[in-house]
Amino acid sequence: MAETYSPPVRCTTTDAVATITLDQSAQLNALTTDAKRELLALLLAAAADDAIRAVVLTGSGRAFCAGQDLAEHANALAADPGAAFDTVTEHYNPIVASLAGMPKPVVAAINGVCAGAGIGFALACDYRVAARSAKFSAAFAGVGLTADSGLSWSLQRAVGASRASAMLMLGRPFGAEEAASTGVVHEVVDDIELESRATAVATQLANGPTLAFAAMKTALRRAASMSLEDTLAMEAQLQSGLALSSDHQSAVQAFMNKSRPQFEGR
Ligand code: T3D
């Protein structure tokens, strides 16, 4: 009997929210080359589609993502250790760049195990909701690696440099409440509420000023390594661009008319 192909990553769209689900639950959604390619393709498609105004990233089963698929990595090391890490530039870096650079908000719905590159992907998202049972681990030190997927940049911004070095070097697993208290995630909800809460946040954001959100993402990312003077100049330029947007003009009119603004993402 012919085997049916089951894609490693799925995408469903409801209204203006695309939900991208890592779907290889037997291996805790560890990242195979196929999964990384598919994820990148779906992220690029969501970025390019103006009808999509927010994205949710999640996993199936009991994991969000356990990081690199180590079985595949072991084979790559055996075949050619010099080329085994090409996946960082070919897949991980473009995936993180497309999450962080997505011109619309991305919500991570962290449903369970979140390790290695999985934490890097979550921290590249704009808002993170964790299920109460979720478990986090930097994991890189455990396999003799330094952090990738942007974690060297994003983790210390989320939790502070001091906690970041301890999380990376000790690799101690921690739960959702600690993830919230240290700044790894924004909020924790009961497992049964994760999907509805993440969808509610994404829907709220999808109904917001999409162009302004894209500008906020650009500004926050770039300002992290800019002087105050350069930041002020960048902000002036971004605001001038937004002055032309229909969302800004109609929201100002709505304020003057004492009505609620209706944002259309343009
Ligand atoms: O080129 C490059 O590779 C560079 C990129 C690196 C990026 C990275 O992400 S490096 C970090 C890689 N990830 C890890 O080191 C995590 C490895 N996994 C674990 O430590 C544990 O599985 C967890 C702590 C995440 C969860 O533990 P537990 O007890 O809840 O589950 P388990 O029994 O260990 O795993 C369940 C199954 O998933 C198991 O398969 P089996 O025995 O039932 O057939 C396990 O082998 C599989 N699995 C879990 N993580 C991975 C994995 N298979 C492949 N790769 C994994 N990362």
py3Dmol code that shows the C-alpha trace and the ligand (Angstrom):
import py3Dmol

protein = """\
ATOM      1  CA  MET A   1       0.000   0.000   0.000  1.00  0.00           C
ATOM      2  CA  ALA A   2       1.370   3.413  -0.921  1.00  0.00           C
ATOM      3  CA  GLU A   3       2.363   5.594   2.026  1.00  0.00           C
ATOM      4  CA  THR A   4       0.566   8.903   2.255  1.00  0.00           C
ATOM      5  CA  TYR A   5       2.828  11.937   2.518  1.00  0.00           C
ATOM      6  CA  SER A   6       2.357  13.903   5.658  1.00  0.00           C
ATOM      7  CA  PRO A   7       3.939  17.343   5.540  1.00  0.00           C
ATOM      8  CA  PRO A   8       6.361  18.134   8.393  1.00  0.00           C
ATOM      9  CA  VAL A   9       4.818  21.589   8.814  1.00  0.00           C
ATOM     10  CA  ARG A  10       1.176  22.604   8.290  1.00  0.00           C
ATOM     11  CA  CYS A  11      -0.453  25.962   7.746  1.00  0.00           C
ATOM     12  CA  THR A  12      -4.104  26.879   8.191  1.00  0.00           C
ATOM     13  CA  THR A  13      -5.557  30.330   7.715  1.00  0.00           C
ATOM     14  CA  THR A  14      -8.644  31.660   9.472  1.00  0.00           C
ATOM     15  CA  ASP A  15      -9.666  35.197   8.637  1.00  0.00           C
ATOM     16  CA  ALA A  16      -6.388  37.138   8.652  1.00  0.00           C
ATOM     17  CA  VAL A  17      -4.442  34.773  10.960  1.00  0.00           C
ATOM     18  CA  ALA A  18      -2.146  32.057   9.572  1.00  0.00           C
ATOM     19  CA  THR A  19      -1.305  29.271  12.023  1.00  0.00           C
ATOM     20  CA  ILE A  20       1.900  27.410  11.188  1.00  0.00           C
ATOM     21  CA  THR A  21       2.280  24.099  13.042  1.00  0.00           C
ATOM     22  CA  LEU A  22       5.451  22.022  13.289  1.00  0.00           C
ATOM     23  CA  ASP A  23       4.011  18.558  12.870  1.00  0.00           C
ATOM     24  CA  GLN A  24       6.474  15.753  13.555  1.00  0.00           C
ATOM     25  CA  SER A  25       5.287  15.020  17.054  1.00  0.00           C
ATOM     26  CA  ALA A  26       6.917  11.567  17.392  1.00  0.00           C
ATOM     27  CA  GLN A  27      10.340  13.315  17.446  1.00  0.00           C
ATOM     28  CA  LEU A  28       9.032  16.276  19.471  1.00  0.00           C
ATOM     29  CA  ASN A  29       8.994  18.383  16.277  1.00  0.00           C
ATOM     30  CA  ALA A  30      12.787  18.168  15.987  1.00  0.00           C
ATOM     31  CA  LEU A  31      13.878  20.005  12.872  1.00  0.00           C
ATOM     32  CA  THR A  32      14.694  17.887   9.835  1.00  0.00           C
ATOM     33  CA  THR A  33      15.892  19.520   6.622  1.00  0.00           C
ATOM     34  CA  ASP A  34      12.427  18.986   5.112  1.00  0.00           C
ATOM     35  CA  ALA A  35      10.776  20.653   8.099  1.00  0.00           C
ATOM     36  CA  LYS A  36      13.142  23.632   7.983  1.00  0.00           C
ATOM     37  CA  ARG A  37      12.597  24.087   4.222  1.00  0.00           C
ATOM     38  CA  GLU A  38       8.833  23.829   4.572  1.00  0.00           C
ATOM     39  CA  LEU A  39       8.751  26.182   7.553  1.00  0.00           C
ATOM     40  CA  LEU A  40      10.794  28.772   5.689  1.00  0.00           C
ATOM     41  CA  ALA A  41       8.562  28.503   2.608  1.00  0.00           C
ATOM     42  CA  LEU A  42       5.416  28.970   4.713  1.00  0.00           C
ATOM     43  CA  LEU A  43       6.898  31.951   6.570  1.00  0.00           C
ATOM     44  CA  LEU A  44       7.929  33.650   3.325  1.00  0.00           C
ATOM     45  CA  ALA A  45       4.465  33.012   1.873  1.00  0.00           C
ATOM     46  CA  ALA A  46       2.792  34.492   4.983  1.00  0.00           C
ATOM     47  CA  ALA A  47       5.079  37.522   4.820  1.00  0.00           C
ATOM     48  CA  ALA A  48       4.181  38.157   1.176  1.00  0.00           C
ATOM     49  CA  ASP A  49       0.409  37.701   1.570  1.00  0.00           C
ATOM     50  CA  ASP A  50      -1.277  41.010   2.456  1.00  0.00           C
ATOM     51  CA  ALA A  51      -4.455  39.151   3.430  1.00  0.00           C
ATOM     52  CA  ILE A  52      -2.536  37.603   6.355  1.00  0.00           C
ATOM     53  CA  ARG A  53      -2.067  40.161   9.122  1.00  0.00           C
ATOM     54  CA  ALA A  54      -0.764  37.970  11.973  1.00  0.00           C
ATOM     55  CA  VAL A  55       0.919  34.577  12.275  1.00  0.00           C
ATOM     56  CA  VAL A  56       0.834  31.953  15.041  1.00  0.00           C
ATOM     57  CA  LEU A  57       3.746  29.492  15.315  1.00  0.00           C
ATOM     58  CA  THR A  58       3.090  26.316  17.323  1.00  0.00           C
ATOM     59  CA  GLY A  59       3.798  22.591  17.475  1.00  0.00           C
ATOM     60  CA  SER A  60       1.706  19.431  17.490  1.00  0.00           C
ATOM     61  CA  GLY A  61       1.636  16.839  20.263  1.00  0.00           C
ATOM     62  CA  ARG A  62       3.604  17.457  23.454  1.00  0.00           C
ATOM     63  CA  ALA A  63       6.311  19.660  21.943  1.00  0.00           C
ATOM     64  CA  PHE A  64       6.704  23.080  20.430  1.00  0.00           C
ATOM     65  CA  CYS A  65      10.121  22.158  19.002  1.00  0.00           C
ATOM     66  CA  ALA A  66      13.077  20.113  20.339  1.00  0.00           C
ATOM     67  CA  GLY A  67      15.595  21.918  18.126  1.00  0.00           C
ATOM     68  CA  GLN A  68      17.772  20.345  15.455  1.00  0.00           C
ATOM     69  CA  ASP A  69      16.910  16.737  14.557  1.00  0.00           C
ATOM     70  CA  LEU A  70      19.946  15.069  16.067  1.00  0.00           C
ATOM     71  CA  ALA A  71      19.515  11.815  14.113  1.00  0.00           C
ATOM     72  CA  GLU A  72      19.816  13.745  10.872  1.00  0.00           C
ATOM     73  CA  HIS A  73      22.665  15.794  12.322  1.00  0.00           C
ATOM     74  CA  ALA A  74      24.551  12.611  13.326  1.00  0.00           C
ATOM     75  CA  ASN A  75      24.310  11.417   9.709  1.00  0.00           C
ATOM     76  CA  ALA A  76      25.493  14.801   8.426  1.00  0.00           C
ATOM     77  CA  LEU A  77      28.485  14.722  10.800  1.00  0.00           C
ATOM     78  CA  ALA A  78      29.358  11.199   9.710  1.00  0.00           C
ATOM     79  CA  ALA A  79      29.125  12.164   6.032  1.00  0.00           C
ATOM     80  CA  ASP A  80      31.095  15.429   6.245  1.00  0.00           C
ATOM     81  CA  PRO A  81      31.642  17.328   9.509  1.00  0.00           C
ATOM     82  CA  GLY A  82      32.829  20.332   7.490  1.00  0.00           C
ATOM     83  CA  ALA A  83      29.430  20.653   5.829  1.00  0.00           C
ATOM     84  CA  ALA A  84      27.214  19.519   8.730  1.00  0.00           C
ATOM     85  CA  PHE A  85      26.603  23.071   9.866  1.00  0.00           C
ATOM     86  CA  ASP A  86      25.701  24.480   6.452  1.00  0.00           C
ATOM     87  CA  THR A  87      22.130  24.206   7.696  1.00  0.00           C
ATOM     88  CA  VAL A  88      22.737  27.164  10.012  1.00  0.00           C
ATOM     89  CA  THR A  89      23.252  29.568   7.115  1.00  0.00           C
ATOM     90  CA  GLU A  90      20.950  27.741   4.701  1.00  0.00           C
ATOM     91  CA  HIS A  91      17.967  27.198   7.007  1.00  0.00           C
ATOM     92  CA  TYR A  92      18.190  28.448  10.590  1.00  0.00           C
ATOM     93  CA  ASN A  93      19.335  31.961   9.781  1.00  0.00           C
ATOM     94  CA  PRO A  94      16.709  32.643   7.082  1.00  0.00           C
ATOM     95  CA  ILE A  95      13.963  31.168   9.303  1.00  0.00           C
ATOM     96  CA  VAL A  96      14.889  33.434  12.221  1.00  0.00           C
ATOM     97  CA  ALA A  97      15.309  36.415   9.897  1.00  0.00           C
ATOM     98  CA  SER A  98      11.882  35.790   8.403  1.00  0.00           C
ATOM     99  CA  LEU A  99      10.226  35.490  11.841  1.00  0.00           C
ATOM    100  CA  ALA A 100      11.909  38.624  13.172  1.00  0.00           C
ATOM    101  CA  GLY A 101      11.513  40.506   9.892  1.00  0.00           C
ATOM    102  CA  MET A 102       7.923  39.379   9.205  1.00  0.00           C
ATOM    103  CA  PRO A 103       6.074  42.614   8.359  1.00  0.00           C
ATOM    104  CA  LYS A 104       3.232  41.622  10.698  1.00  0.00           C
ATOM    105  CA  PRO A 105       3.088  40.261  14.254  1.00  0.00           C
ATOM    106  CA  VAL A 106       4.050  36.664  15.041  1.00  0.00           C
ATOM    107  CA  VAL A 107       2.738  34.928  18.172  1.00  0.00           C
ATOM    108  CA  ALA A 108       4.484  31.799  19.494  1.00  0.00           C
ATOM    109  CA  ALA A 109       2.050  29.347  21.115  1.00  0.00           C
ATOM    110  CA  ILE A 110       4.468  27.191  23.097  1.00  0.00           C
ATOM    111  CA  ASN A 111       2.532  24.031  23.736  1.00  0.00           C
ATOM    112  CA  GLY A 112       5.240  21.847  25.303  1.00  0.00           C
ATOM    113  CA  VAL A 113       8.942  20.960  25.024  1.00  0.00           C
ATOM    114  CA  CYS A 114      10.897  23.958  23.715  1.00  0.00           C
ATOM    115  CA  ALA A 115      14.629  23.305  23.330  1.00  0.00           C
ATOM    116  CA  GLY A 116      17.647  24.482  21.339  1.00  0.00           C
ATOM    117  CA  ALA A 117      16.637  26.185  18.126  1.00  0.00           C
ATOM    118  CA  GLY A 118      13.031  25.915  19.355  1.00  0.00           C
ATOM    119  CA  ILE A 119      13.774  28.617  21.929  1.00  0.00           C
ATOM    120  CA  GLY A 120      15.538  30.642  19.242  1.00  0.00           C
ATOM    121  CA  PHE A 121      12.429  30.475  17.036  1.00  0.00           C
ATOM    122  CA  ALA A 122      10.154  31.408  19.956  1.00  0.00           C
ATOM    123  CA  LEU A 123      12.308  34.399  20.865  1.00  0.00           C
ATOM    124  CA  ALA A 124      12.251  35.617  17.262  1.00  0.00           C
ATOM    125  CA  CYS A 125       8.453  35.937  17.608  1.00  0.00           C
ATOM    126  CA  ASP A 126       6.852  39.125  18.893  1.00  0.00           C
ATOM    127  CA  TYR A 127       4.677  37.617  21.606  1.00  0.00           C
ATOM    128  CA  ARG A 128       5.002  34.311  23.437  1.00  0.00           C
ATOM    129  CA  VAL A 129       2.244  32.435  25.236  1.00  0.00           C
ATOM    130  CA  ALA A 130       3.229  29.195  26.991  1.00  0.00           C
ATOM    131  CA  ALA A 131       1.089  26.301  28.142  1.00  0.00           C
ATOM    132  CA  ARG A 132       1.525  25.718  31.879  1.00  0.00           C
ATOM    133  CA  SER A 133       3.094  22.284  31.189  1.00  0.00           C
ATOM    134  CA  ALA A 134       5.696  23.641  28.713  1.00  0.00           C
ATOM    135  CA  LYS A 135       9.337  22.791  29.464  1.00  0.00           C
ATOM    136  CA  PHE A 136      12.267  24.853  28.262  1.00  0.00           C
ATOM    137  CA  SER A 137      15.949  23.986  27.860  1.00  0.00           C
ATOM    138  CA  ALA A 138      18.675  25.822  25.977  1.00  0.00           C
ATOM    139  CA  ALA A 139      20.135  22.352  25.205  1.00  0.00           C
ATOM    140  CA  PHE A 140      23.079  23.590  23.127  1.00  0.00           C
ATOM    141  CA  ALA A 141      25.758  22.926  25.773  1.00  0.00           C
ATOM    142  CA  GLY A 142      24.395  19.385  26.139  1.00  0.00           C
ATOM    143  CA  VAL A 143      25.476  18.643  22.563  1.00  0.00           C
ATOM    144  CA  GLY A 144      28.689  20.649  22.709  1.00  0.00           C
ATOM    145  CA  LEU A 145      27.442  23.656  20.761  1.00  0.00           C
ATOM    146  CA  THR A 146      27.119  27.376  21.240  1.00  0.00           C
ATOM    147  CA  ALA A 147      23.739  28.986  20.674  1.00  0.00           C
ATOM    148  CA  ASP A 148      22.419  29.663  17.181  1.00  0.00           C
ATOM    149  CA  SER A 149      19.037  30.719  15.751  1.00  0.00           C
ATOM    150  CA  GLY A 150      19.781  34.214  17.032  1.00  0.00           C
ATOM    151  CA  LEU A 151      19.684  33.177  20.705  1.00  0.00           C
ATOM    152  CA  SER A 152      23.038  34.828  21.475  1.00  0.00           C
ATOM    153  CA  TRP A 153      21.268  38.091  20.548  1.00  0.00           C
ATOM    154  CA  SER A 154      17.681  37.516  21.615  1.00  0.00           C
ATOM    155  CA  LEU A 155      18.064  35.606  24.887  1.00  0.00           C
ATOM    156  CA  GLN A 156      20.093  38.279  26.662  1.00  0.00           C
ATOM    157  CA  ARG A 157      17.643  40.923  25.451  1.00  0.00           C
ATOM    158  CA  ALA A 158      14.759  38.906  26.889  1.00  0.00           C
ATOM    159  CA  VAL A 159      16.254  37.825  30.213  1.00  0.00           C
ATOM    160  CA  GLY A 160      19.411  39.935  30.701  1.00  0.00           C
ATOM    161  CA  ALA A 161      23.023  38.955  30.019  1.00  0.00           C
ATOM    162  CA  SER A 162      23.568  37.368  33.404  1.00  0.00           C
ATOM    163  CA  ARG A 163      20.637  34.951  33.202  1.00  0.00           C
ATOM    164  CA  ALA A 164      21.345  34.279  29.517  1.00  0.00           C
ATOM    165  CA  SER A 165      24.847  32.965  30.171  1.00  0.00           C
ATOM    166  CA  ALA A 166      23.572  30.711  32.982  1.00  0.00           C
ATOM    167  CA  MET A 167      20.711  29.394  30.814  1.00  0.00           C
ATOM    168  CA  LEU A 168      23.074  28.665  27.934  1.00  0.00           C
ATOM    169  CA  MET A 169      25.985  27.206  29.881  1.00  0.00           C
ATOM    170  CA  LEU A 170      24.119  25.189  32.513  1.00  0.00           C
ATOM    171  CA  GLY A 171      21.263  24.226  30.198  1.00  0.00           C
ATOM    172  CA  ARG A 172      19.047  23.588  33.235  1.00  0.00           C
ATOM    173  CA  PRO A 173      15.506  22.757  32.149  1.00  0.00           C
ATOM    174  CA  PHE A 174      12.879  25.167  33.474  1.00  0.00           C
ATOM    175  CA  GLY A 175       9.118  25.376  33.431  1.00  0.00           C
ATOM    176  CA  ALA A 176       6.589  27.850  32.065  1.00  0.00           C
ATOM    177  CA  GLU A 177       6.229  29.884  35.256  1.00  0.00           C
ATOM    178  CA  GLU A 178       9.990  30.462  35.389  1.00  0.00           C
ATOM    179  CA  ALA A 179       9.938  31.278  31.678  1.00  0.00           C
ATOM    180  CA  ALA A 180       7.390  34.007  32.425  1.00  0.00           C
ATOM    181  CA  SER A 181       9.157  35.368  35.502  1.00  0.00           C
ATOM    182  CA  THR A 182      12.498  35.600  33.658  1.00  0.00           C
ATOM    183  CA  GLY A 183      11.070  37.166  30.484  1.00  0.00           C
ATOM    184  CA  VAL A 184      11.375  34.198  28.112  1.00  0.00           C
ATOM    185  CA  VAL A 185       7.583  34.265  27.597  1.00  0.00           C
ATOM    186  CA  HIS A 186       4.956  36.963  28.074  1.00  0.00           C
ATOM    187  CA  GLU A 187       2.247  34.853  29.664  1.00  0.00           C
ATOM    188  CA  VAL A 188       1.325  31.373  30.819  1.00  0.00           C
ATOM    189  CA  VAL A 189      -2.119  29.827  30.434  1.00  0.00           C
ATOM    190  CA  ASP A 190      -3.640  26.464  31.273  1.00  0.00           C
ATOM    191  CA  ASP A 191      -2.838  23.923  28.559  1.00  0.00           C
ATOM    192  CA  ILE A 192      -6.447  23.722  27.425  1.00  0.00           C
ATOM    193  CA  GLU A 193      -6.550  27.486  26.866  1.00  0.00           C
ATOM    194  CA  LEU A 194      -3.346  27.835  24.869  1.00  0.00           C
ATOM    195  CA  GLU A 195      -4.812  27.641  21.381  1.00  0.00           C
ATOM    196  CA  SER A 196      -7.703  30.010  22.099  1.00  0.00           C
ATOM    197  CA  ARG A 197      -5.499  32.517  23.920  1.00  0.00           C
ATOM    198  CA  ALA A 198      -2.829  32.549  21.189  1.00  0.00           C
ATOM    199  CA  THR A 199      -5.529  32.910  18.534  1.00  0.00           C
ATOM    200  CA  ALA A 200      -7.170  35.732  20.493  1.00  0.00           C
ATOM    201  CA  VAL A 201      -3.873  37.649  20.753  1.00  0.00           C
ATOM    202  CA  ALA A 202      -3.128  37.035  17.060  1.00  0.00           C
ATOM    203  CA  THR A 203      -6.649  38.121  16.070  1.00  0.00           C
ATOM    204  CA  GLN A 204      -6.348  41.305  18.123  1.00  0.00           C
ATOM    205  CA  LEU A 205      -3.046  42.041  16.395  1.00  0.00           C
ATOM    206  CA  ALA A 206      -4.445  41.097  12.966  1.00  0.00           C
ATOM    207  CA  ASN A 207      -7.140  43.731  13.476  1.00  0.00           C
ATOM    208  CA  GLY A 208      -4.542  46.361  14.338  1.00  0.00           C
ATOM    209  CA  PRO A 209      -2.409  48.808  12.334  1.00  0.00           C
ATOM    210  CA  THR A 210      -0.286  46.274  10.431  1.00  0.00           C
ATOM    211  CA  LEU A 211       2.020  48.848   8.831  1.00  0.00           C
ATOM    212  CA  ALA A 212       2.679  50.462  12.211  1.00  0.00           C
ATOM    213  CA  PHE A 213       3.435  47.031  13.706  1.00  0.00           C
ATOM    214  CA  ALA A 214       5.915  46.353  10.892  1.00  0.00           C
ATOM    215  CA  ALA A 215       7.556  49.716  11.595  1.00  0.00           C
ATOM    216  CA  MET A 216       7.720  48.923  15.342  1.00  0.00           C
ATOM    217  CA  LYS A 217       9.462  45.630  14.590  1.00  0.00           C
ATOM    218  CA  THR A 218      11.991  47.363  12.345  1.00  0.00           C
ATOM    219  CA  ALA A 219      12.568  50.158  14.847  1.00  0.00           C
ATOM    220  CA  LEU A 220      13.012  47.897  17.868  1.00  0.00           C
ATOM    221  CA  ARG A 221      15.409  45.602  16.051  1.00  0.00           C
ATOM    222  CA  ARG A 222      17.510  48.374  14.562  1.00  0.00           C
ATOM    223  CA  ALA A 223      17.487  50.634  17.632  1.00  0.00           C
ATOM    224  CA  ALA A 224      19.057  47.820  19.668  1.00  0.00           C
ATOM    225  CA  SER A 225      22.409  48.701  18.092  1.00  0.00           C
ATOM    226  CA  MET A 226      21.949  52.417  17.312  1.00  0.00           C
ATOM    227  CA  SER A 227      22.728  55.660  19.126  1.00  0.00           C
ATOM    228  CA  LEU A 228      19.846  57.763  20.475  1.00  0.00           C
ATOM    229  CA  GLU A 229      20.485  60.354  17.753  1.00  0.00           C
ATOM    230  CA  ASP A 230      20.311  57.748  14.978  1.00  0.00           C
ATOM    231  CA  THR A 231      17.228  56.222  16.582  1.00  0.00           C
ATOM    232  CA  LEU A 232      15.462  59.591  16.639  1.00  0.00           C
ATOM    233  CA  ALA A 233      16.225  60.053  12.949  1.00  0.00           C
ATOM    234  CA  MET A 234      14.994  56.566  12.108  1.00  0.00           C
ATOM    235  CA  GLU A 235      11.769  57.099  14.064  1.00  0.00           C
ATOM    236  CA  ALA A 236      11.127  60.378  12.241  1.00  0.00           C
ATOM    237  CA  GLN A 237      11.525  58.602   8.912  1.00  0.00           C
ATOM    238  CA  LEU A 238       9.219  55.738   9.906  1.00  0.00           C
ATOM    239  CA  GLN A 239       6.529  58.119  11.214  1.00  0.00           C
ATOM    240  CA  SER A 240       6.657  60.108   7.964  1.00  0.00           C
ATOM    241  CA  GLY A 241       6.033  56.902   6.043  1.00  0.00           C
ATOM    242  CA  LEU A 242       3.094  56.012   8.293  1.00  0.00           C
ATOM    243  CA  ALA A 243       1.594  59.481   7.859  1.00  0.00           C
ATOM    244  CA  LEU A 244       0.662  58.375   4.345  1.00  0.00           C
ATOM    245  CA  SER A 245      -1.086  55.231   5.518  1.00  0.00           C
ATOM    246  CA  SER A 246      -4.831  54.983   5.322  1.00  0.00           C
ATOM    247  CA  ASP A 247      -4.884  53.340   8.780  1.00  0.00           C
ATOM    248  CA  HIS A 248      -3.224  56.345  10.417  1.00  0.00           C
ATOM    249  CA  GLN A 249      -5.363  58.907   8.611  1.00  0.00           C
ATOM    250  CA  SER A 250      -8.643  57.095   9.320  1.00  0.00           C
ATOM    251  CA  ALA A 251      -7.676  56.425  12.974  1.00  0.00           C
ATOM    252  CA  VAL A 252      -7.070  60.144  13.542  1.00  0.00           C
ATOM    253  CA  GLN A 253     -10.451  60.891  11.946  1.00  0.00           C
ATOM    254  CA  ALA A 254     -12.059  58.213  14.136  1.00  0.00           C
ATOM    255  CA  PHE A 255     -10.553  59.868  17.223  1.00  0.00           C
ATOM    256  CA  MET A 256     -11.919  63.242  16.149  1.00  0.00           C
ATOM    257  CA  ASN A 257     -15.357  61.655  15.579  1.00  0.00           C
ATOM    258  CA  LYS A 258     -15.181  59.842  18.924  1.00  0.00           C
ATOM    259  CA  SER A 259     -15.537  56.486  17.130  1.00  0.00           C
ATOM    260  CA  ARG A 260     -13.437  53.322  17.200  1.00  0.00           C
ATOM    261  CA  PRO A 261     -10.698  53.089  14.553  1.00  0.00           C
ATOM    262  CA  GLN A 262     -11.036  50.300  11.984  1.00  0.00           C
ATOM    263  CA  PHE A 263      -7.606  49.241  10.787  1.00  0.00           C
ATOM    264  CA  GLU A 264      -7.293  47.621   7.385  1.00  0.00           C
ATOM    265  CA  GLY A 265      -3.556  47.071   7.262  1.00  0.00           C
ATOM    266  CA  ARG A 266      -2.769  49.665   4.614  1.00  0.00           C
TER     267      ARG A 266
END
"""
ligand_1 = """\
57
T3D
O 23.713 21.914 12.351
C 23.127 21.905 13.417
O 22.521 20.927 13.851
C 23.182 23.133 14.287
C 21.906 23.494 14.870
C 21.646 23.293 16.170
C 20.388 23.779 16.746
C 19.926 23.005 17.949
O 18.737 23.021 18.148
S 21.018 22.153 18.946
C 19.969 21.434 20.176
C 19.342 20.151 19.698
N 18.332 19.673 20.604
C 18.631 18.983 21.722
O 19.760 18.782 22.069
C 17.457 18.434 22.518
C 17.472 16.903 22.486
N 16.325 16.374 23.165
C 16.285 16.236 24.500
O 17.203 16.599 25.221
C 15.039 15.652 25.072
O 14.387 14.923 24.079
C 14.086 16.730 25.629
C 14.658 17.305 26.926
C 13.855 17.853 24.630
C 12.725 16.076 25.958
O 12.928 14.949 26.765
P 11.735 13.907 26.992
O 12.197 12.926 28.032
O 10.486 14.661 27.268
O 11.518 13.165 25.597
P 12.464 12.076 24.927
O 12.034 10.701 25.330
O 13.889 12.429 25.097
O 12.115 12.282 23.361
C 10.967 11.696 22.744
C 11.354 11.262 21.349
O 11.773 12.401 20.608
C 12.552 10.317 21.383
O 12.414 9.418 20.286
P 12.068 7.854 20.573
O 13.112 7.323 21.474
O 10.708 7.884 21.216
O 12.074 7.246 19.202
C 13.719 11.244 21.117
O 14.835 10.593 20.544
C 13.089 12.203 20.112
N 13.804 13.495 20.100
C 13.773 14.443 21.040
N 14.564 15.456 20.688
C 15.098 15.121 19.502
C 14.616 13.873 19.114
N 14.984 13.275 17.969
C 15.868 13.931 17.183
N 16.367 15.146 17.502
C 16.008 15.766 18.645
N 16.482 17.018 18.900
"""
view = py3Dmol.view(width=600, height=400)
view.addModel(protein, "pdb")
view.setStyle({"model": 0}, {"cartoon": {"style": "trace"}})
view.addModel(ligand_1, "xyz")
view.setStyle({"model": 1}, {"stick": {}})
view.zoomTo()
view.show()
